[in-house]
Amino acid sequence: MKSRVSFSENSINVKTPILALFTLSSTGAIMLAAGVYILHDIRFIDHLLIGFGIIFLFGGLFLLFNTKYYKIHINEEPGYLSLVESTGWDISPLKIPFKYFNEIVIQYLINREKPEYEVMLKNRYGSLMLVARIYSEEGAKSFADRFEKTMGLKVTMNSVIPSDLVDRRHPFSPYAIVLPDNSTIKTLEKRDSAEMIWKVRYNPIQIAFMFCIYYGFFHIINFSAVPAGEISPLAVTVIYTLLGVLLSLLITVILAIFFGTYHYISGKESIRYFHKIFGRKYGEMEMKKKDIALVRSSIDLGTEEILVVSKQGVSSLNNLIKKFDLSESNFKNMVDISDLKAFKDEMIRLNVGNMKLAEKLFIEQFVMKNL
């Protein structure tokens, strides 16, 4: 979900727009109440309203629980950036040494065949933190000017992605991050490797919302669609079988959330990343350390992941940028399939969705420290 960024005196605010979600939930509540009010008076329509009301109400509430709000305070405490992270159920403060960041970077990109500009904070070790995505050069420059005045850092605008962002000349010196008491992050240090393991969790209330959304679909089919139509017994059997399969998939997803773990392993010469569920590895990727060109975390709410990109991946992205600049109207015909393949294969996306900002930054520091 795209975030909204604004400025106030000595602070920057990043938040999820909630008006549409609030409207969705409110509409669902009204439909549910209307369906209950006309229950048995307007046949089939009553249960149709109840079913869609449940879907809209709890779908909106599920997304509202996923909303986040970040506030970055400048100079509140000398020498530190003070961050406040607010979610649907918690508020967490965090401090970052001001000298940790040394530059604001505006990066021109091609995303889904459209140009966009990423506004990022760069630290002295070369990793980046995405703050906002903007879709016009004028808007990006205006945003960066205000960002520069607020942060007091220089602004660099890149037309292509540098391939030497990671600074390996100096050892990475992490700042102290206190993990939340209920954090799932674990680290294992061995003689020739370092491993980090974590889980991506949902609040139990959100799990309940998932079952409510499923029931909404069941209610529409069971009390409205099937009784209202002249459906053969075979079709009814198929419909209820599909509902059973959907319920099984939902339960499987929830079990995967509870028991699945993400693993990042840094060896002597390479890194590995995979998702492990019930002892089986999924989406395993490996990358040579010497080939890593870019590490990027994010507080942009539409991109909750940490990227590790190779030099070949950066080169492929730059090729797409150059081809779009050369001929925007003929861009699709000029795209080399190898660039698109490298774009996917040379980029490791660490799933940190639903995690606290302190946990995300802790994982980013682990990645940088073990390069």
C-alpha positions, -999 to 999 in steps of 0.1 A, spaced: 0 0 0 15 33 -10 26 56 18 20 93 22 49 115 32 47 150 47 69 175 65 63 195 97 87 215 118 119 195 123 102 162 114 91 139 86 59 119 87 54 86 67 19 71 71 -6 47 54 -36 66 41 -65 51 60 -96 70 46 -102 44 19 -98 15 44 -121 32 70 -147 38 42 -144 1 32 -150 -11 68 -178 14 74 -196 4 41 -193 -33 52 -208 -25 86 -237 -7 70 -243 -35 45 -242 -61 74 -266 -41 95 -290 -37 65 -289 -74 57 -297 -83 93 -325 -56 94 -342 -70 62 -335 -107 71 -363 -129 58 -381 -99 43 -362 -96 10 -352 -132 1 -316 -138 -10 -307 -100 -10 -306 -101 28 -279 -128 29 -261 -112 0 -258 -80 20 -247 -99 51 -220 -118 32 -205 -88 14 -209 -68 46 -187 -93 65 -161 -93 36 -158 -55 34 -159 -50 72 -133 -75 82 -112 -69 50 -110 -33 59 -102 -40 95 -75 -65 84 -58 -38 63 -63 -12 90 -43 -34 114 -15 -35 88 -13 3 86 18 20 100 29 55 108 65 68 111 76 101 125 113 111 122 123 139 146 153 159 138 174 174 166 150 163 193 180 149 211 215 162 200 233 137 178 203 114 171 174 109 148 144 100 169 119 77 151 85 67 164 67 38 148 30 34 153 11 3 142 -25 -9 147 -16 -22 181 17 -8 193 39 23 195 77 19 194 104 46 198 139 42 182 170 63 180 196 63 152 229 83 154 226 113 132 260 108 117 249 73 105 234 89 74 255 112 52 235 118 20 200 120 5 198 101 -28 172 105 -56 174 75 -78 157 74 -112 142 40 -120 119 22 -144 92 3 -126 64 -16 -144 74 3 -176 70 37 -159 96 61 -146 97 68 -109 121 84 -84 131 68 -51 141 92 -23 165 75 0 188 81 30 223 68 24 247 59 52 285 61 51 288 23 45 267 24 14 234 10 24 202 28 16 168 34 33 139 41 10 117 69 24 94 77 -5 85 69 -41 76 99 -64 64 97 -100 77 130 -114 111 146 -116 97 179 -104 80 163 -75 111 144 -65 133 175 -66 107 195 -45 105 167 -20 143 164 -18 147 202 -13 124 200 18 141 168 29 175 185 26 164 216 46 149 193 73 178 169 75 207 192 66 223 166 43 234 170 7 213 157 -21 226 135 -50 205 128 -80 214 96 -100 202 89 -135 217 54 -133 223 32 -103 260 32 -90 276 -3 -89 300 6 -61 276 17 -34 287 -8 -8 319 5 10 342 -24 17 372 -3 26 361 3 61 347 -23 86 310 -18 93 304 -3 127 268 -10 138 249 12 163 231 -4 192 196 -16 184 173 -30 212 150 -56 198 114 -58 210 109 -84 238 87 -105 215 111 -104 186 115 -137 166 150 -128 154 178 -153 164 214 -152 153 238 -181 152 275 -173 149 298 -201 137 335 -203 129 330 -199 91 294 -185 89 268 -163 106 231 -171 103 200 -150 111 166 -166 115 133 -148 119 95 -152 114 70 -129 98 39 -128 121 4 -115 121 -16 -104 151 -40 -132 163 -68 -107 157 -58 -105 120 -59 -143 118 -95 -142 131 -103 -116 104 -90 -140 77 -115 -166 88 -143 -139 90 -135 -130 53 -137 -166 43 -170 -170 61 -183 -140 42 -178 -158 9 -192 -190 24 -223 -171 36 -230 -156 1 -227 -190 -16 -245 -211 10 -274 -187 19 -278 -166 -13 -262 -179 -45 -271 -216 -42 -307 -212 -30 -314 -185 -55 -302 -204 -86 -313 -236 -102 -280 -254 -98 -276 -291 -104 -265 -314 -76 -231 -320 -94 -225 -282 -96 -234 -278 -59 -209 -306 -50 -182 -288 -70 -189 -255 -54 -187 -268 -19 -156 -288 -27 -139 -256 -39 -150 -239 -7 -134 -268 12 -102 -264 -8 -101 -227 -2 -105 -233 36 -77 -258 34 -55 -233 17 -63 -207 43 -54 -230 71 -22 -240 53 -12 -203 49 -19 -197 86 2 -227 96 30 -215 73 29 -181 90 31 -197 125 57 -223 117 76 -209 87 110 -192 92 133 -171 71 170 -178 70 199 -155 59 233 -172 60 265 -154 54 294 -177 46 331 -169 38 324 -161 1 287 -160 -4 253 -154 12 222 -177 11 185 -169 18 155 -192 19 121 -197 35 117 -229 55 84 -245 62 81 -278 80 117 -286 73 115 -279 36 133 -249 19 115 -226 -6 128 -199 -28 165 -205 -20 189 -180 -35 227 -176 -33 249 -147 -42 287 -142 -41 297 -115 -16 321 -99 -40 292 -94 -65 269 -75 -41 265 -39 -52 235 -26 -33 217 -31 0 184 -12 6 160 -12 35 127 7 35 102 27 56 81 32 25 49 13 34 44 -1 -1 78 -18 -1 84 -36 32 115 -56 22 153 -55 23 169 -58 -11 203 -73 -18 213 -67 -55 243 -80 -74 264 -60 -98 248 -79 -127 214 -70 -114 223 -33 -112 237 -35 -147 205 -50 -160 184 -23 -143 206 4 -158 201 -11 -192 164 -8 -188 167 28 -177 189 36 -207 165 19 -232 135 37 -218 154 71 -221 163 63 -257 129 54 -269 100 56 -245 74 48 -272 93 16 -283 104 5 -249 87 -29 -249 103 -39 -282 138 -29 -271 138 -48 -238 162 -77 -237 147 -107 -220 181 -113 -203 178 -80 -185 144 -89 -172 157 -123 -161 187 -108 -143 164 -82 -127 147 -111 -110 175 -136 -105 201 -112 -93 180 -96 -66 174 -112 -32 143 -98 -14 143 -104 23 108 -106 36 104 -84 66 68 -75 62 48 -69 95 81 -66 114 90 -37 137 114 -10 123 140 -20 150 139 -56 137 143 -45 100 173 -22 109 188 -50 129 186 -74 99 200 -47 76 230 -42 100 235 -80 101 237 -81 63 261 -51 62 283 -64 90 288 -98 74 297 -86 39 
